Amino acid sequence: MAHILLVDDDPDILSILSAVFESAGHRVLATSDPLAVGDLAREHWLDAVILDVMMPRRSGWEVLEELRSEPRSQRLPVLMLSAIGDAANRVRGIRLGADDFLAKPFHPEEVLARVEALVGRRSAELPGLQGELAEVPVSEVLQSLANSGASGLLEVVTPAGGGHLSFVEGRCLAAELDGLRGQEAVLALLRQRDGSFRLRLEPCAGGDGSPALPLSRLLLEAVWIEDELKARLKLLPPEDRGLRATNGTVPPQPVGLPEMPLGSILTLLHDRPSTTLSDLVASRLAAPDRLRLAVAWLIESRLVAEA
């Protein structure tokens, strides 16, 4: 089942194609307003677009250029429909990034067959999505899956352990890595430079409206944590050195820094004196670098010291 966007100012064409695609088991989103296409492509995960060329207020060429300017729809299959089927229009469509071109009048079943072929070729690329993290950064892999609207299980093997991320239509609904789950697992994975990954196309739970992990925000947060930690690395003791809490009061989250598990760290150090930084990382309270940043800030604030 594919999710198809139909764009044509002719209501009869929208009605006929909608019926044909829906009877074939596909979901259809139809509009006669070319100005609405950009928002629809951003609001919905689409597998293909059928786009008329000659429309009032905005031509199909202009709509195609907008789609190709957006990262999320750069590789989205687009079939152009036009009452002008000469070679010059076909060449123009190809140059603007159209994947196929069909002249009007057309047979609805041919439109269905061509679009299904485009969607099939796009899906066929995904099983080959595998590689080494030393060559392809995790951030690129995650953005590629999100932008392409992929569904499947991304398996990852790193020195820190194995893990997986579940994707449904480009939305990351679950993540696990070496005992960490959710956002903390994604943050830990983004710091990995060694290991391998592979996408398995299999049904994943959570395609029923479950909230997705905020990948875009986590990508930025990982960089933010890395920068703040670099500025405080000299404060951290060796990872096998014991630590102690010098004050039982839990401070408020510092302004201008990422969220940190300050209270959890202080509680653990109070209950288990001489806990090392390595022990804290192994406790899975948060992603390793978030924990290290929190300890560095607590030492900087004289709330934690070496035992």
Long-range contacts (C-beta under 8 A, 24 or more apart in sequence): 1-25, 1-26, 1-27, 2-26, 2-27, 2-47, 2-48, 2-115, 2-116, 2-119, 3-27, 3-29, 3-44, 3-45, 3-46, 3-47, 3-169, 4-28, 4-29, 4-46, 4-47, 4-48, 4-49, 4-50, 4-115, 5-29, 5-30, 5-31, 5-37, 5-40, 5-41, 5-44, 5-46, 5-48, 5-49, 5-50, 6-30, 6-31, 6-50, 7-31, 7-32, 7-34, 7-37, 7-49, 7-50, 7-51, 7-52, 7-55, 7-60, 7-63, 8-32, 8-50, 8-51, 8-52, 8-55, 8-81, 9-34, 9-52, 9-55, 9-56, 10-52, 13-52, 13-81, 16-108, 17-50, 17-108, 17-111, 20-108, 20-109, 20-111, 20-112, 21-112, 21-115, 24-112, 24-116, 33-57, 34-58, 34-59, 34-60, 34-62, 34-63, 37-63, 37-66, 37-67, 38-63, 38-66, 38-67, 38-70, 41-67, 41-70, 41-72, 41-73, 41-76, 42-70, 42-72, 45-149, 45-169, 45-170, 45-171, 46-73, 46-76, 46-149, 47-76, 47-77, 47-119, 47-122, 47-149, 48-76, 48-77, 48-78, 48-79, 48-115, 48-118, 48-119, 49-76, 49-77, 49-78, 49-79, 50-78, 50-79, 50-81, 50-111, 50-115, 51-78, 51-79, 51-80, 51-81, 51-98, 52-80, 52-81, 52-82, 53-80, 53-81, 53-82, 53-83, 53-84, 53-89, 53-93, 54-82, 54-83, 54-84, 61-92, 61-93, 61-96, 64-93, 64-96, 64-97, 64-98, 65-96, 65-97, 67-97, 68-96, 68-97, 71-143, 71-147, 72-146, 72-147, 74-147, 75-122, 75-147, 75-148, 77-115, 77-118, 77-119, 77-121, 77-122, 79-111, 79-114, 79-115, 79-118, 81-106, 81-111, 122-148, 123-201, 126-150, 126-152, 126-199, 126-201, 127-199, 127-201, 129-197, 129-198, 129-199, 130-196, 130-197, 130-198, 130-199, 131-196, 131-197, 132-195, 132-196, 133-158, 133-192, 133-193, 133-194, 133-195, 133-196, 133-197, 134-193, 134-194, 136-197, 138-189, 138-190, 138-192, 138-197, 139-190, 139-219, 139-222, 141-197, 142-172, 142-186, 142-215, 142-219, 143-215, 143-219, 145-170, 145-172, 145-199, 146-170, 146-171, 146-172, 146-215, 150-199, 151-201, 151-203, 151-204, 151-207, 152-199, 152-200, 152-201, 152-202, 152-204, 153-199, 153-200, 153-202, 153-204, 154-197, 154-198, 154-199, 154-200, 155-197, 155-198, 155-199, 155-200, 156-189, 156-192, 156-195, 156-196, 156-197, 157-195, 157-196, 157-197, 158-189, 158-192, 158-194, 158-195, 159-192, 159-194, 159-195, 160-188, 160-192, 160-288, 163-189, 165-189, 166-204, 166-205, 166-206, 167-204, 168-204, 168-206, 168-207, 169-207, 171-212, 172-212, 172-213, 172-215, 173-204, 173-205, 173-206, 173-207, 173-210, 173-211, 173-212, 173-213, 174-204, 174-205, 174-206, 174-213, 175-213, 179-284, 180-284, 180-286, 180-287, 182-213, 183-213, 183-214, 183-218, 184-284, 184-286, 184-287, 184-290, 185-287, 186-213, 186-215, 186-218, 187-218, 187-221, 187-222, 187-225, 187-287, 187-289, 187-290, 188-287, 188-288, 188-289, 190-218, 190-219, 190-222, 191-222, 191-226, 191-287, 191-288, 191-289, 221-258, 222-289, 224-258, 225-258, 225-287, 225-289, 225-290, 225-293, 226-289, 228-257, 228-258, 228-293, 229-289, 229-292, 229-293, 229-296, 232-293, 232-296, 232-297, 232-300, 233-296, 235-296, 235-299, 235-300, 236-277, 236-292, 236-295, 236-296, 236-299, 237-277, 237-299, 237-306, 238-277, 239-276, 239-277, 239-278, 239-281, 240-276, 240-277, 240-278, 241-276, 241-277, 241-306, 241-307, 242-273, 242-274, 242-275, 242-276, 242-306, 242-307, 243-269, 243-274, 243-275, 243-276, 243-277, 243-280, 243-295, 243-304, 243-305, 243-306, 243-307, 244-269, 244-273, 244-274, 244-304, 244-305, 244-306, 244-307, 245-269, 245-270, 245-303, 245-304, 246-302, 246-303, 246-304, 246-305, 247-302, 247-303, 249-303, 251-301, 251-303, 254-297, 257-293, 257-297, 258-290, 258-293, 259-290, 260-286, 260-290, 260-293, 260-294, 260-297, 261-285, 261-286, 261-290, 261-291, 261-294, 262-294, 262-297, 262-298, 265-291, 265-294, 265-295, 265-298, 265-304, 266-298, 266-303, 266-304, 269-304, 273-307, 274-307
